[in-house]
Amino acid sequence: TRVAMTAQTLRYGGVEMNLDAKTVTRNEQPIELTAREFALLEFLMRNQGRVLSKPAIAEHVWDLNFDTGTNVVEVYINYLRKKIDKEFPKKLIHTHFGMGYMFREE
């Protein structure tokens, strides 16, 4: 399935993201995200089914050239996993080792 997009809402895998209100729910449970976590999740959802490299994520979410010495992408992916995936049987954030991350249903 593709991400369903309305003017201000993205929906996929039980996650609903309201872009205007800056709210996120999964299976109708509210999920509190920081501004960066929200931006990261939005980027992942808009690119559902595609492997996104760490440099692409860093450039889009943090607007910076990727420094291979930083682990900021991994740290924020971990934060998102704890909030989006931890309490749910279906995982949506997947690691593709050596390539990056993908947002998709298992």
VMD Tcl script that builds the backbone (N, CA, C; Angstrom):
set m [mol new atoms 318]
animate dup $m
set s [atomselect $m all]
$s set {name element resname resid chain x y z} {
  {N N THR 1 A 0.835 -1.192 0.000}
  {CA C THR 1 A 0.000 0.000 0.000}
  {C C THR 1 A 0.871 1.243 0.000}
  {N N ARG 2 A 0.383 2.275 -0.597}
  {CA C ARG 2 A 1.108 3.544 -0.640}
  {C C ARG 2 A 0.660 4.416 0.531}
  {N N VAL 3 A 1.448 5.428 0.793}
  {CA C VAL 3 A 1.055 6.398 1.809}
  {C C VAL 3 A -0.116 7.203 1.250}
  {N N ALA 4 A -1.201 7.240 1.982}
  {CA C ALA 4 A -2.347 8.052 1.573}
  {C C ALA 4 A -2.086 9.487 2.007}
  {N N MET 5 A -2.246 10.427 1.082}
  {CA C MET 5 A -1.983 11.821 1.399}
  {C C MET 5 A -3.224 12.662 1.136}
  {N N THR 6 A -3.614 13.425 2.131}
  {CA C THR 6 A -4.613 14.457 1.919}
  {C C THR 6 A -3.850 15.762 2.031}
  {N N ALA 7 A -4.540 16.873 1.994}
  {CA C ALA 7 A -3.857 18.165 2.028}
  {C C ALA 7 A -2.910 18.286 3.216}
  {N N GLN 8 A -3.330 17.775 4.376}
  {CA C GLN 8 A -2.492 17.965 5.556}
  {C C GLN 8 A -2.237 16.692 6.347}
  {N N THR 9 A -2.566 15.512 5.796}
  {CA C THR 9 A -2.411 14.275 6.558}
  {C C THR 9 A -1.728 13.193 5.736}
  {N N LEU 10 A -0.759 12.507 6.363}
  {CA C LEU 10 A -0.142 11.314 5.779}
  {C C LEU 10 A -0.612 10.128 6.606}
  {N N ARG 11 A -0.943 9.013 5.934}
  {CA C ARG 11 A -1.377 7.802 6.647}
  {C C ARG 11 A -0.680 6.596 6.056}
  {N N TYR 12 A -0.156 5.733 6.932}
  {CA C TYR 12 A 0.457 4.486 6.476}
  {C C TYR 12 A 0.670 3.572 7.674}
  {N N GLY 13 A 0.329 2.304 7.513}
  {CA C GLY 13 A 0.613 1.299 8.533}
  {C C GLY 13 A 0.059 1.614 9.907}
  {N N GLY 14 A -1.081 2.289 9.949}
  {CA C GLY 14 A -1.666 2.655 11.236}
  {C C GLY 14 A -1.158 3.976 11.777}
  {N N VAL 15 A -0.152 4.574 11.103}
  {CA C VAL 15 A 0.372 5.878 11.523}
  {C C VAL 15 A -0.394 6.959 10.771}
  {N N GLU 16 A -0.856 7.943 11.516}
  {CA C GLU 16 A -1.512 9.100 10.909}
  {C C GLU 16 A -0.771 10.348 11.364}
  {N N MET 17 A -0.316 11.137 10.401}
  {CA C MET 17 A 0.468 12.335 10.679}
  {C C MET 17 A -0.285 13.546 10.140}
  {N N ASN 18 A -0.696 14.435 11.042}
  {CA C ASN 18 A -1.367 15.666 10.643}
  {C C ASN 18 A -0.298 16.746 10.514}
  {N N LEU 19 A -0.043 17.175 9.278}
  {CA C LEU 19 A 1.044 18.117 9.011}
  {C C LEU 19 A 0.737 19.526 9.505}
  {N N ASP 20 A -0.539 19.888 9.556}
  {CA C ASP 20 A -0.904 21.223 10.039}
  {C C ASP 20 A -0.857 21.306 11.559}
  {N N ALA 21 A -1.466 20.331 12.215}
  {CA C ALA 21 A -1.522 20.335 13.682}
  {C C ALA 21 A -0.238 19.794 14.314}
  {N N LYS 22 A 0.637 19.187 13.477}
  {CA C LYS 22 A 1.899 18.584 13.960}
  {C C LYS 22 A 1.622 17.501 15.000}
  {N N THR 23 A 0.626 16.653 14.706}
  {CA C THR 23 A 0.301 15.545 15.599}
  {C C THR 23 A 0.507 14.221 14.879}
  {N N VAL 24 A 0.812 13.185 15.666}
  {CA C VAL 24 A 1.014 11.841 15.131}
  {C C VAL 24 A 0.278 10.856 16.026}
  {N N THR 25 A -0.389 9.895 15.388}
  {CA C THR 25 A -0.988 8.786 16.126}
  {C C THR 25 A -0.604 7.491 15.425}
  {N N ARG 26 A -0.600 6.403 16.186}
  {CA C ARG 26 A -0.487 5.075 15.591}
  {C C ARG 26 A -1.603 4.245 16.199}
  {N N ASN 27 A -2.414 3.677 15.348}
  {CA C ASN 27 A -3.607 2.945 15.785}
  {C C ASN 27 A -4.415 3.798 16.769}
  {N N GLU 28 A -4.523 5.082 16.434}
  {CA C GLU 28 A -5.292 6.081 17.184}
  {C C GLU 28 A -4.708 6.433 18.551}
  {N N GLN 29 A -3.502 5.945 18.865}
  {CA C GLN 29 A -2.825 6.328 20.112}
  {C C GLN 29 A -1.911 7.518 19.819}
  {N N PRO 30 A -2.064 8.624 20.551}
  {CA C PRO 30 A -1.204 9.789 20.316}
  {C C PRO 30 A 0.264 9.468 20.601}
  {N N ILE 31 A 1.145 10.001 19.770}
  {CA C ILE 31 A 2.585 9.825 19.941}
  {C C ILE 31 A 3.215 11.213 19.959}
  {N N GLU 32 A 3.918 11.513 21.042}
  {CA C GLU 32 A 4.577 12.811 21.186}
  {C C GLU 32 A 5.929 12.774 20.484}
  {N N LEU 33 A 6.143 13.706 19.558}
  {CA C LEU 33 A 7.418 13.791 18.846}
  {C C LEU 33 A 7.984 15.197 18.968}
  {N N THR 34 A 9.329 15.275 18.973}
  {CA C THR 34 A 9.993 16.572 18.888}
  {C C THR 34 A 9.885 17.053 17.436}
  {N N ALA 35 A 10.257 18.299 17.190}
  {CA C ALA 35 A 10.201 18.850 15.829}
  {C C ALA 35 A 11.085 18.045 14.872}
  {N N ARG 36 A 12.281 17.650 15.312}
  {CA C ARG 36 A 13.190 16.870 14.450}
  {C C ARG 36 A 12.635 15.474 14.193}
  {N N GLU 37 A 12.094 14.842 15.231}
  {CA C GLU 37 A 11.498 13.515 15.056}
  {C C GLU 37 A 10.333 13.591 14.073}
  {N N PHE 38 A 9.541 14.649 14.181}
  {CA C PHE 38 A 8.409 14.844 13.271}
  {C C PHE 38 A 8.912 14.983 11.832}
  {N N ALA 39 A 9.945 15.804 11.636}
  {CA C ALA 39 A 10.510 16.008 10.293}
  {C C ALA 39 A 11.076 14.704 9.735}
  {N N LEU 40 A 11.744 13.928 10.578}
  {CA C LEU 40 A 12.311 12.648 10.154}
  {C C LEU 40 A 11.199 11.679 9.766}
  {N N LEU 41 A 10.174 11.566 10.593}
  {CA C LEU 41 A 9.066 10.667 10.276}
  {C C LEU 41 A 8.361 11.102 8.989}
  {N N GLU 42 A 8.165 12.391 8.816}
  {CA C GLU 42 A 7.525 12.882 7.589}
  {C C GLU 42 A 8.345 12.488 6.363}
  {N N PHE 43 A 9.662 12.660 6.424}
  {CA C PHE 43 A 10.546 12.299 5.305}
  {C C PHE 43 A 10.459 10.800 5.025}
  {N N LEU 44 A 10.487 9.986 6.083}
  {CA C LEU 44 A 10.372 8.534 5.908}
  {C C LEU 44 A 9.022 8.167 5.284}
  {N N MET 45 A 7.946 8.764 5.785}
  {CA C MET 45 A 6.612 8.436 5.273}
  {C C MET 45 A 6.431 8.869 3.820}
  {N N ARG 46 A 6.939 10.034 3.475}
  {CA C ARG 46 A 6.801 10.519 2.093}
  {C C ARG 46 A 7.613 9.659 1.117}
  {N N ASN 47 A 8.594 8.936 1.641}
  {CA C ASN 47 A 9.443 8.081 0.810}
  {C C ASN 47 A 9.245 6.613 1.142}
  {N N GLN 48 A 8.050 6.266 1.602}
  {CA C GLN 48 A 7.723 4.893 1.998}
  {C C GLN 48 A 8.116 3.923 0.896}
  {N N GLY 49 A 8.774 2.814 1.317}
  {CA C GLY 49 A 9.173 1.778 0.369}
  {C C GLY 49 A 10.500 2.033 -0.313}
  {N N ARG 50 A 11.134 3.168 -0.039}
  {CA C ARG 50 A 12.446 3.487 -0.623}
  {C C ARG 50 A 13.501 3.463 0.473}
  {N N VAL 51 A 14.680 2.939 0.135}
  {CA C VAL 51 A 15.797 3.001 1.075}
  {C C VAL 51 A 16.352 4.422 1.030}
  {N N LEU 52 A 16.433 5.046 2.196}
  {CA C LEU 52 A 16.973 6.399 2.309}
  {C C LEU 52 A 18.329 6.333 2.990}
  {N N SER 53 A 19.338 6.880 2.339}
  {CA C SER 53 A 20.691 6.851 2.900}
  {C C SER 53 A 20.804 7.837 4.060}
  {N N LYS 54 A 21.790 7.591 4.920}
  {CA C LYS 54 A 22.028 8.514 6.037}
  {C C LYS 54 A 22.325 9.926 5.531}
  {N N PRO 55 A 23.179 10.082 4.484}
  {CA C PRO 55 A 23.409 11.448 3.987}
  {C C PRO 55 A 22.127 12.126 3.494}
  {N N ALA 56 A 21.266 11.385 2.804}
  {CA C ALA 56 A 20.013 11.974 2.308}
  {C C ALA 56 A 19.134 12.412 3.475}
  {N N ILE 57 A 19.065 11.580 4.509}
  {CA C ILE 57 A 18.261 11.918 5.691}
  {C C ILE 57 A 18.837 13.149 6.387}
  {N N ALA 58 A 20.148 13.164 6.596}
  {CA C ALA 58 A 20.798 14.290 7.287}
  {C C ALA 58 A 20.592 15.593 6.522}
  {N N GLU 59 A 20.747 15.535 5.206}
  {CA C GLU 59 A 20.599 16.745 4.407}
  {C C GLU 59 A 19.159 17.246 4.427}
  {N N HIS 60 A 18.196 16.332 4.397}
  {CA C HIS 60 A 16.796 16.754 4.364}
  {C C HIS 60 A 16.297 17.209 5.739}
  {N N VAL 61 A 16.579 16.423 6.770}
  {CA C VAL 61 A 16.014 16.695 8.099}
  {C C VAL 61 A 16.803 17.763 8.851}
  {N N TRP 62 A 18.130 17.730 8.729}
  {CA C TRP 62 A 18.963 18.684 9.470}
  {C C TRP 62 A 19.528 19.781 8.586}
  {N N ASP 63 A 19.321 19.662 7.268}
  {CA C ASP 63 A 19.818 20.652 6.322}
  {C C ASP 63 A 21.325 20.847 6.459}
  {N N LEU 64 A 22.033 19.704 6.612}
  {CA C LEU 64 A 23.478 19.800 6.727}
  {C C LEU 64 A 24.147 18.735 5.888}
  {N N ASN 65 A 25.385 19.035 5.491}
  {CA C ASN 65 A 26.165 18.040 4.774}
  {C C ASN 65 A 26.516 16.939 5.745}
  {N N PHE 66 A 26.369 15.715 5.300}
  {CA C PHE 66 A 26.554 14.567 6.181}
  {C C PHE 66 A 28.011 14.409 6.568}
  {N N ASP 67 A 28.250 14.272 7.864}
  {CA C ASP 67 A 29.581 14.014 8.404}
  {C C ASP 67 A 29.592 12.559 8.838}
  {N N THR 68 A 30.464 11.755 8.234}
  {CA C THR 68 A 30.478 10.327 8.555}
  {C C THR 68 A 30.840 10.074 10.012}
  {N N GLY 69 A 31.372 11.070 10.697}
  {CA C GLY 69 A 31.721 10.909 12.102}
  {C C GLY 69 A 30.545 11.110 13.047}
  {N N THR 70 A 29.419 11.543 12.532}
  {CA C THR 70 A 28.266 11.793 13.400}
  {C C THR 70 A 27.300 10.614 13.382}
  {N N ASN 71 A 26.640 10.401 14.507}
  {CA C ASN 71 A 25.643 9.329 14.566}
  {C C ASN 71 A 24.250 9.910 14.802}
  {N N VAL 72 A 24.048 11.171 14.437}
  {CA C VAL 72 A 22.774 11.841 14.699}
  {C C VAL 72 A 21.606 11.121 14.023}
  {N N VAL 73 A 21.806 10.598 12.816}
  {CA C VAL 73 A 20.720 9.898 12.123}
  {C C VAL 73 A 20.341 8.640 12.893}
  {N N GLU 74 A 21.347 7.840 13.291}
  {CA C GLU 74 A 21.072 6.616 14.049}
  {C C GLU 74 A 20.350 6.928 15.356}
  {N N VAL 75 A 20.785 7.972 16.036}
  {CA C VAL 75 A 20.184 8.353 17.317}
  {C C VAL 75 A 18.704 8.692 17.127}
  {N N TYR 76 A 18.398 9.487 16.123}
  {CA C TYR 76 A 17.006 9.883 15.900}
  {C C TYR 76 A 16.148 8.751 15.349}
  {N N ILE 77 A 16.734 7.869 14.541}
  {CA C ILE 77 A 16.000 6.675 14.095}
  {C C ILE 77 A 15.642 5.844 15.328}
  {N N ASN 78 A 16.583 5.713 16.263}
  {CA C ASN 78 A 16.332 4.968 17.497}
  {C C ASN 78 A 15.210 5.621 18.316}
  {N N TYR 79 A 15.252 6.955 18.446}
  {CA C TYR 79 A 14.182 7.668 19.160}
  {C C TYR 79 A 12.826 7.367 18.523}
  {N N LEU 80 A 12.771 7.441 17.183}
  {CA C LEU 80 A 11.512 7.193 16.478}
  {C C LEU 80 A 11.037 5.765 16.661}
  {N N ARG 81 A 11.970 4.810 16.584}
  {CA C ARG 81 A 11.588 3.405 16.767}
  {C C ARG 81 A 10.941 3.189 18.133}
  {N N LYS 82 A 11.510 3.812 19.164}
  {CA C LYS 82 A 10.951 3.662 20.514}
  {C C LYS 82 A 9.525 4.199 20.577}
  {N N LYS 83 A 9.250 5.245 19.815}
  {CA C LYS 83 A 7.932 5.874 19.872}
  {C C LYS 83 A 6.940 5.279 18.872}
  {N N ILE 84 A 7.408 4.918 17.695}
  {CA C ILE 84 A 6.523 4.466 16.613}
  {C C ILE 84 A 6.369 2.947 16.591}
  {N N ASP 85 A 7.452 2.215 16.845}
  {CA C ASP 85 A 7.438 0.757 16.655}
  {C C ASP 85 A 7.380 -0.076 17.926}
  {N N LYS 86 A 7.969 0.416 19.020}
  {CA C LYS 86 A 8.197 -0.425 20.203}
  {C C LYS 86 A 6.942 -1.118 20.723}
  {N N GLU 87 A 5.841 -0.412 20.813}
  {CA C GLU 87 A 4.621 -0.952 21.425}
  {C C GLU 87 A 3.726 -1.712 20.446}
  {N N PHE 88 A 4.174 -1.864 19.212}
  {CA C PHE 88 A 3.311 -2.433 18.175}
  {C C PHE 88 A 3.951 -3.664 17.541}
  {N N PRO 89 A 3.131 -4.677 17.204}
  {CA C PRO 89 A 3.692 -5.909 16.636}
  {C C PRO 89 A 4.304 -5.710 15.250}
  {N N LYS 90 A 3.702 -4.866 14.406}
  {CA C LYS 90 A 4.251 -4.620 13.068}
  {C C LYS 90 A 5.244 -3.472 13.131}
  {N N LYS 91 A 6.479 -3.743 12.726}
  {CA C LYS 91 A 7.507 -2.708 12.696}
  {C C LYS 91 A 7.444 -1.982 11.356}
  {N N LEU 92 A 7.666 -0.676 11.390}
  {CA C LEU 92 A 7.598 0.131 10.179}
  {C C LEU 92 A 8.947 0.702 9.759}
  {N N ILE 93 A 9.868 0.874 10.703}
  {CA C ILE 93 A 11.176 1.460 10.391}
  {C C ILE 93 A 12.192 0.328 10.311}
  {N N HIS 94 A 12.774 0.147 9.134}
  {CA C HIS 94 A 13.684 -0.971 8.888}
  {C C HIS 94 A 15.066 -0.468 8.492}
  {N N THR 95 A 16.094 -1.169 8.985}
  {CA C THR 95 A 17.472 -0.868 8.622}
  {C C THR 95 A 17.872 -1.740 7.445}
  {N N HIS 96 A 18.477 -1.133 6.445}
  {CA C HIS 96 A 19.090 -1.867 5.335}
  {C C HIS 96 A 20.585 -1.620 5.486}
  {N N PHE 97 A 21.268 -2.596 6.095}
  {CA C PHE 97 A 22.664 -2.426 6.477}
  {C C PHE 97 A 23.528 -2.006 5.300}
  {N N GLY 98 A 24.336 -0.979 5.542}
  {CA C GLY 98 A 25.233 -0.448 4.528}
  {C C GLY 98 A 24.546 0.469 3.531}
  {N N MET 99 A 23.211 0.590 3.632}
  {CA C MET 99 A 22.485 1.421 2.667}
  {C C MET 99 A 21.697 2.546 3.327}
  {N N GLY 100 A 20.960 2.231 4.402}
  {CA C GLY 100 A 20.155 3.264 5.040}
  {C C GLY 100 A 18.929 2.687 5.712}
  {N N TYR 101 A 17.828 3.426 5.641}
  {CA C TYR 101 A 16.602 3.062 6.346}
  {C C TYR 101 A 15.409 3.119 5.405}
  {N N MET 102 A 14.404 2.282 5.723}
  {CA C MET 102 A 13.188 2.250 4.923}
  {C C MET 102 A 11.975 2.229 5.846}
  {N N PHE 103 A 10.941 2.952 5.442}
  {CA C PHE 103 A 9.660 2.960 6.147}
  {C C PHE 103 A 8.699 2.111 5.333}
  {N N ARG 104 A 8.301 0.963 5.890}
  {CA C ARG 104 A 7.364 0.065 5.207}
  {C C ARG 104 A 6.815 -0.923 6.215}
  {N N GLU 105 A 5.682 -1.540 5.861}
  {CA C GLU 105 A 5.153 -2.604 6.703}
  {C C GLU 105 A 5.984 -3.846 6.452}
  {N N GLU 106 A 6.163 -4.668 7.508}
  {CA C GLU 106 A 6.986 -5.876 7.379}
  {C C GLU 106 A 6.432 -6.809 6.330}
}
mol reanalyze $m
mol bondsrecalc $m
mol representation Tube
mol addrep $m
